[in-house]
Amino acid sequence: RAILRAAAELLLEHGLNAISMDAVAERAGTSKATIYRWWDSKELLALDALFGEWDLPPTRRQDTGSLTGDLRALIRPWVRQLTGQPYGRVVAGLVTRAQSDPVFAEEYRARLVEPRRERARAIFARAIERGEVPEDTDLEIAVDLLYGPLYHRLLHGHAPLTDRFARSVVDHVVTAVSRPRG
């Protein structure tokens, strides 16, 4: 826990590219050898540290009764968490590493990307069951529509990632997927 806490602190203070296993070991009060026993690279350590910070609660069916309510309940707490700390540069470093390291990319997608996508898919599937969304809705595209704008702002920093923006994204996504096909 001390290693993960130290890694998370350093990631938020300096970003992925500026930290080292030596710095993590020093802050955690342990040896670099101990860290390498558990993590093969600083990227995998960063992934575990970030996963610990962003850990999703155990899967439970949170059903507000509407697609809008369900998506807001999913997205707004996450946006608040993201904006409470400088995660943009941490995520950018992980995304960059995932582009050049296929093994790390698999871990990144499995640990950080896929759990969030699965929650969103389940929400859209419930909306289909309730008749809010057409049955032929492509769930993967719907999930991309939801997360794309949020990650775009997080990674590029061209505009603030705010609660108001998150609500607006949800509203636009609901409008887009609720339109009759024609």
N, C-alpha and C positions, 0 to 999 in steps of 0.2 A: 504494500500500500504506500509506503514511504517513497518507493521508486516511482510509482505511477503519479503520486501527488507532485513529486519534484519535477517529473517530466512535464506534467500539465502546466505547472507554474512557469517553467522555462519556455515552453511552447507559447504560452500567452504573452510572456514578457518579450521574447525575442524572435519567435517564428521558428519553423522547422529547420531552415537552412543555417540558422545562427546558433543552434545548440549542438552539443556533442555528448557522447556517452560519459566522458570525463566530467563534464559539468553536472550531468544528472547524478552521477555517483557521488560527487562532492556534496551536492545539495541534499541528497538522500542519506548521506552518512554511511555509504556502503562502498564496495569495491566495484570496479568496472567488470571484473570477472563474474561477479554475482549477477550483474545486469545481463551480461552476455549468456549466462546459463539459461535465462528465460527469454531473451529477445535477441534475434540474430542481427538486427539492425536498428538504428534509431527511428527509422520509419515505422517499423512494426511496434516499437515501444510507443511512439507517438500515436499510432492507431489505437493501441490499448488504452493509453491515457485519455485520448479524446473519447473513445467509446465509454469509458467510465464516467466522463463528464456528461455525455449525451445519452447515457443508457436509457432505453425506453422501459417503462414499467412493464411488468408481465402482461402478456396479451389478455385483454379483457374486452368484451364487446361493449364499447361505449357508444350508445345509440341515442342521440338527442331527438330523433324522430324526423330529421331533415338532412338533406345533403349539405346544405349551407352550415347548419349547426355542427354536424359531424366534422366537416373539413376545418371549420374554425377551431373546434376543440383539439384537432390534431396539430394545426399549423401555428396558432397564436402562441402557445406556451414555448414552442421550439424557437420561434422568432425572438421572443423575450430572452430566452437563454442565449441565443446567438449574439444578441445586441448587448447583453450584459458583460461580455468579455470580447477582446479583439480576435475572434475566431477566423475572420476572413483570411488573414495571412497564413494561418495554420491549415485551413482547408485548401487554400491555393497551393501550398507546399505539398500536401498529400495528393491533390489532383495531378500536379506536375509529376510527382514520382510515379503515380499510377500510369501515366502515359509512357513512361520509359522502362517500367519494370512489370512484366506480365504477372509474375508471382505475387508481387505486392498488390497489383491491381485487383486480383481475385480476392485477396483478403479485404481490401478496402471496400469493394462492392459488397462482399458478404457481411461485413461487420457494420458498415455505416450506411451504405446506400440501400441495400435490399430490405432491411427491417423497416425502414421508413416507407419504402415503396409498397411493401406488403400491407402495411396498415392502411395506406391510401387506397390500394386495390380493394380491400375489404369494405371500405366506406362506399366506394363507387358501386361495388356489387350489391350492397344493401339498398342503395338508391335505385338500382335497376329492379330489384325485388319489390320495392315500394311503388314502382311505376314513375319515379321522378325523372328517370333517364332512360332513353331508348335501349332496348335489349342489345342492339348491335353496336353499342358504344365500345370503342377500342380502349380498354382499360389502361394499356401502356401509354397511349397518347394522352389520355386524361391525366394520368399521374405526371407525365412530363409537363403538361400545361400547368399543373399545380406547382411543382417544384422548380421548374425552369426559371421563372422570373425571380424567385427568392434567391437561388444560387447565383443568378446573374448579378444581382445587386451585392450579394455577399462577396463574390469573387472580384468584381470590377470596382466596386466602391464608388460608382458614378452618381449614386443617389442613396439616400438613407434607407435602410431596411427597418421599417417601422411597423407598429401594430396596425396603423391605418392602411399602409400598403398591403400588409398580409390580408386584411379584411377585403380590400379591393380586389386582390388577386383571386381570393375565394369567390367573390361575387361574379367576377368575369368568367372564371372556370365553370361555375354553376350555370351561368347563362349560355356558355358555349356548348356544354354537353347536354343541356336540357332542350336545345332547339330541335324541332322535328326534322328528321332527315328528308331531304327532298331534292 
